[in-house]
Amino acid sequence: MDLAGLADAINAVSRQVSVLTQSVQDIQANQNQGLPDPPLEGAHLPEPRLPMPDKFSGRRESFRTFVTSCELMFAIQPHTYYSDYVKVHTVIALLTGEAQLWAHNLVRSRHQALATWPTFLTLMEEMYDDPFRENTAQTALRSLRQGRRAAEEYVTEFRRWASETTWNDSALVDQFRFGLNDTLKDEFARIGLPSTLDQLIHQSIQIDRRARERQRERASHQSEMPRVAMRPLRALPPIPTQLALPAPPEEPMQLGASRRLHPEELQRRRENLLCLYCGRPGHQCRACPIRPVGGRVGREDSGATGHGGLRGE
């Protein structure tokens, strides 16, 4: 084949390729015809509604929390806080007290730090951030104790101060264990201490939750037990030191040595020939079988009833 024939063949192949390419493009166009353009990612999605951060009055201990809350709000609502101007003036609107006066002076003087959020944040840090933040955090960590608080509360405060230090994981593990209450320390002494802070925190929370659950179970079990009404104990009568023996009964018609018969009784016994001592018939006072031996006999007309009876019978 000469050069002219080769050139014609190449041109023919090129035309066929062009036709095929156009056919493919037409097919793709027909397939995509009528389909809407894909929306930009997140372009039409509503932003989540968030509560505004707590206002900042100028207290150093709450400065980092305030700034972090503002930056989270900017990140979650990028379309609302789309420019440095909006960010800076939103933060100024959240200031109160001394911090508000400081920021308003910057606005009135058109300070150059208001141009961008990073420059305004740097100026705020110079004004209100703790210049000895790491030393403050280290001191707080060393004095931090769990006490009777739940492990979650202890962990939250521990991580707050730990984030402000440059301590390595080993130092944080040792300090975290030192601040735990005795119940958790005893349990870790039994099972062994984890090697990382995250593992130690996880196990501490699990152990503390189980210990508190066990306390609630015991309290619930005690409250469900039936209560038996206890009757008040009656006081027993006091035991006498000496028992009083009852006096022996007096013998019939015997009134004792120091008492006299009534005149009517004396007259009745005489008229009926009764013993003046015992009041029974059949014998006289001197021969009374129940009269004490050796007793003296009183006068008959006196009516005395001494141990010896009466005379004059």
NORVEN-V518474 format. One line per field, one symbol per residue. psi: psi as a letter, one per 20 degrees, with the letter a starting at -180 (. if undefined). A space follows every 10 residues. Layout:
psi = ???
//
This chain:
psi = prhghhghgg hghghggggg ghgghgghhh hipipqppqq ojhjpqqqpq qqqqqpijph ijghgggggg hgghhhmhhg mirhgggghg ghijqrcghg gghhhhghjl qiiihqgghh hghghhgiqo ilgggggggh ghjpqgcjqq hggggghghg hhijrkqrhg hhgghghhiq rhghghghhg iqpriqgggg gghggggggh ghhhghgghh ghhippppop qppppqqqpq hppopqqqqq qpjpirhjqq qqhhhghghg hjlqpigijq rirrhhjpij pqpjqqprqg ihjqlrhjaq rj.
//
